[in-house]
Amino acid sequence: MSDYNNHLDNNDNGNGKNSFQERFNATRFLKIQDWNLMRLFLITVGIFIVMSLLMPTKFPRVLNFQSMGFQMSEIGILGIAMALAMITGGIDLSLNSVANLTGILCSVILTRLAGPNVAEPQVGLAVFLAIVIGLVIGIVCGLLNGFLIAYVGIPAMLATLGSMTLFTGFAFVITKGTGFFGIEAFQKIGNGYVAGIPIPLIIFAAVAVIMIVVMNNSSFGLKLYLLGSNPKASIFSGIDNRKVLLRTYALSGMLAALAGIVILGRTNSANPDYGASYVLQALLIAVLGGVNVNGGFGKILGLVLAVFSLQFLSTGLNMLLFRSPGANFFKMFSWGALIILFMIINVVSERRKQRASIKKPKPA
């Protein structure tokens, strides 16, 4: 964001007061974000310690960590995709539909090209082809969203709501209302290990690292932040906001397709209405991770911490309430309770800072 501050200096146009105010707001928000990141880290560590103390023989085990690695990866990838759309000031409600459509079309390819009597080299080629086509499908779906938002001018919520229905309907047409089951060609992707680490977790970590580098060290990341924080300043600096939106939603769609491939590999099936609550969970992760709902600010590292904290909490509660009625449905309750608590802490902390700044005497 130092480039963003330099941009404000270079485009002051004699209005020093406005430039200083925007620079002050950006710096202040970044400090708040850093504090939120530290707070989220402490919450994550605290949840882990509490659950480990409550269940010392169950929670802090390698097998449990491996299980959580499989569970958190797909929703973590969707959370990153949601964060990208939210940083622009928009939202993407079609992520889960894109993931399901990708899984279904990949299942069609694998069913026809990688049957039980097919040689191993041909199966590998079919898997590679299915992955490439699946990612292209996600990009195309994202481009449609970006076109509707950037060039047609439809609000992001309405555009992605409509495309969500479109993609889901297309998936139902392909499957004729059922689904594909017993798709084992992707099994290693969704259920395999590398040095004891689940492959889906490795994929999620790779996506997170790549996106951290892109958002912090590329012109695209700078343009994305500037677009979300101040679209007019973005235009005056020579950035084509429509192209940035188009690329952002294309990238978001590709990540959703990647999540669909991971889901297909983990469940060995593809269904048009799988993961009905995934969009809400991705939105919760993005908000808890520190992404500003108005756009312009957000860190991928915060989102990763949010994924871990929510997974620790839901897994720990499920273990504690294993024999209780409705224990399997405690995940959403725990996630909602944590995000409400986190928002309350943020609001109270911000009010205290504002009161302290008002009481503090101004320098001469």
N, C-alpha and C positions, 0 to 999 in steps of 0.2 A: 504493500500500500504506500510505500515511499514514492513510487512512481506516480501514484494517484495525487499525492500532495504536490509533487513537482508539476504535474499537469495543471493543477489549480493555480500555481504561481505563474505559469507561462500563459494562462488564459484568464488573467485577472481583469484585463481590459479597463484598468483604472479603478475598478471597484474593489478596493483593498478590504473593505469591511466585509463584503460577502465572501471573498476568498478566504479571509481569516476565519470566518464563522464556519464555512464548510470544512476547512482544514482542522479546526478545533473539534468539530463534531466527529470527523473521521478518526482522529487520534483518540478521542474520548471513547468512542465505540470499540476501537481495537483494544484499549485497556480493559474495558468491561469484558470483551471476549476472552482475553487472556485470563482474567480472574474466573470467568465461568468455566474455562477449560481446566484450571487448577481445581476448582470446586468439584467438577464432574469427575476428575481423577480421584479425588479424595473420597467421593461417594462410591466409586467403583471399588476402590481398595477396601472401604468400610464394609460394603456388602459382602465382598469375598471373605473378609475376616470374620464377620458375624456368622455367615453360613458355615464356615469351616469350624468355628467353635461350637455351633449347634449340632453339627454332624461331622465330627472329626474322622469317622471311619468311612464316610460315604462321599462327602462333597469334595475334599481336596485329593481326589484320586485321578490317576492318569486316564483311566477308562471313562470317568465322568467328563473330564476335559475334552476327550476325543468326541464323546457324544455331543457336547455343546458346540464343538467345532463344526459338526455336520449341520446342526440346527441353525446357528447364527449366520452362516455364510450367505445363503440366498437372500435373507431379509436385509443383511448388511449391504449387499450389492444393490438391491432395490432402494435402500436408504440413500446411498450415494447418488443414484440416478435422480431421486426425488430432490436431494439437496441442490443439484445442478440447476434444476428447473426453478427452485425456490430462490436461488441467488439472483436470478434474472428478474425476480419480482413476480414470477408466475407459479404454476403448479402443474403436475402431471398425474392425472387420475387414471391414465390408461396403462400404467406400468405393469400391473398384474395381468391385464388382458394381453399385452404384448408378450409377456413371458409365457402365458398359456398357449397363445397362438404359435409361438416359436416352437414350444415343445411338441405340439400336435403336428406341425409341418415336418419337423425333424423325425417324428415317429413314422410319418408316411414314407419318408425317404428311406429310413432304416428298415421298415417292413418290406419294402420292395427290393432293396439292394443288399441287405444283410440278413437273409433268412438263415434258418438252422443248417441248411446244406451248403452254405457258401463258404469258400476257402478263406483262411485267415487274412491273407493280403487284401482280398476284396472287401472284407469286413472293415479293415483299417481305412481303406480308401472311402468306403461309405460313411464311416464316422467322421472323417475329415471333411468330406463334402457336406454332410449334414450340419456340422459346426459352422462352416463358412456360409452356407445358405441361411442358417438360422440367424447369424449375426447380420447378414445383409437384410433379412426380413425386419429385424429390429431397427436398423438404420432407416429403411423405407417407412416404417410406421412412425418413427420419430420425425422424419422429414415432412410427413403429412401433418403432424401436429405443429411443427414449426412453420409450415406454409400457412396453415389456418390462422395461427397467432400473429406471425410477423407480416404477412402479405395481405391476407384477407381482413385482418383486424379483429378477429373474434377473441374475446377474453379467454385467457388460458384455461380457466376452470370449465367454461362451457365447451371450448374446443376439445379438450381432452376427455370431457365427459361424453361428448358425442362420439369421439373416436374409440373410447372404451366400449361403448355399446356396439359400434361397428365391428371392432376386432372380435369381441365375444360372440357376436352373431355369426361372423365368418367361421369361427372355430366350431360353433354348433352345427353349421352347415356341413363342414368337412367330416365331423365325427357322427353326424346324424343324431345328435343328442346323447351319445354315450361317451366314448373315450377310447384310448389305446392303452393296452396293458401288456405286461410281459416284455417290455422293450429293454433287453439286457445289454445292448451294444454300448450304451453309455454308463454301464454299471461301475466301471473303474473310475470314471470321472466323479460320480456322485457318492461312491462308497469306498473308494480306494485310499491307500495311505502312501506317503513318501517319508521314510525314516520315522514312522510312527505318527506323523502329522496328517490329518485328514486332507485329501486333495481339495475339497471345497473350501476349506479354511485357507489353504495356500492360494487358491484363486482369489478369494476375498482380500487377502493381504496384498497380493500383487496389484489388484485393482486399486486398493487404497493408496499404496505407495506411488503408483503411476499418477493417480489423480492429485495427490499432494504435490508432486513435482510439477504437473501441468498447471495447477491453480496458483502455485507460488513462483514459478520460474519460467513462465511462457507468456507471450503476448496475448494469447487467447484467454488465459486466466485473468490478466489485467483488464482486458476488454470486458470480460464477463462481470467482474466486480464493479467496474465503472458503470456499465449498463444498468446493473441492479441498483446502485446507489444514487446515480444521477443520469438518467437517460439523455437529458438535454446537453449536459456537459460532454457526454459520450459522442453525441452528434457533432458538437462544435469542435471536438478534437479530431474529427475526421473518421470516426468509426462508423461503419455501416451496421446499425443496430439490428436490421432485419437479417443480415447474414450471420451475425453472432447468435441470434435467437435460433435460426435454422440449424446451425452447427450444434448448439447446445442441446436442442431437443433430439437431433440425430444421435448425439452421443448418449443421451439419456435412454433412447430407444435401444441402442446397441447394448447398453448395460442391462436393460430389462431382458433382452434376448439371452444374454449370458446367464442371467439368473434362471431363465426358463430352461436352459440346457443343464444347469446344475440340478434343478428340481427334477427334470426328466431322469437324470442319472441316479439321483438319490431314491426316487420313488419307483423307478422302472415303469412309469405310466405317465400319461398326459390326459388332462381333463379340462374342458372349457371353463369350468367354474372352480378350479382348484385355488385355494388360498384366498378366499373371499375377503379376508381381513388384512391382507398383505399391504394394500395401499394405505390403510389407516396406520398400520405398524410402521411403514416406511416414513410416513409423515411425522409420527411421534418420535422416531429416531432422529430425524432431521432437526426438529424443534428442540428436543432434549440435547442434541449435539451442539446447539448454539447457532443454528442457521436463522437469520433474521427473516421473519415471515413477510416483511416488506421488501426484501431483496437487498443485495449489495454486500452482505457480510455472511461469513460462515467458514468454518474450518473442517476439513475432512478428518483431521485427527480427533476433533471433538465428537464427530459422528461415530468413529471407531470406538471411542470410550463409551458412548451411549449404547452401542450394540453390546459391548461386554457387560456393562452394568445391568442392562435389562435382562440379558441372558442369565447372568448370575442370580438375579433376583427371582426370575420365573422358575429356573431349575431348582433353586434352593427351596422355594415354597412348595413346588410339586413334590419334592422329597419329604418335606415336613408333613404335608397333608396327603400323603400317598393313599391312605386308607379312608380319607374323609370323602363324603359325597361332594361331587362337583370339583374335585381337586384338579382335574384336567382343564377346567375352564378358569383357573385362577391366574393364568398367564396374563390375559388382557386386564384383569382387575389390578394385578400388581404393577403392570406397565402404566396404567392410567393413574394409579396412586402415586407412583414415583414421579411422573412428569408434572402432576399437580403440585406435589411437594417442592419439586425443583423450581417451578414457576413462582410459587409463593416466596421461596428463599430469594430468588432474583429480584422480585418486586420489593420485598422488605429491605433488602440490601441497597437497592437503588434509591429508595426513599430516604434511607439513613444518609447516604452520600449526598443527596440533594440538600437535606437539612443541614448537614455539616458544612457544605459549601456556602449556604446562605448565612450561617452564623459566623463563618470565618471572615475576619475583616479584610477588606480589599487593600492591596498595597497602593501606596501613593504614586 
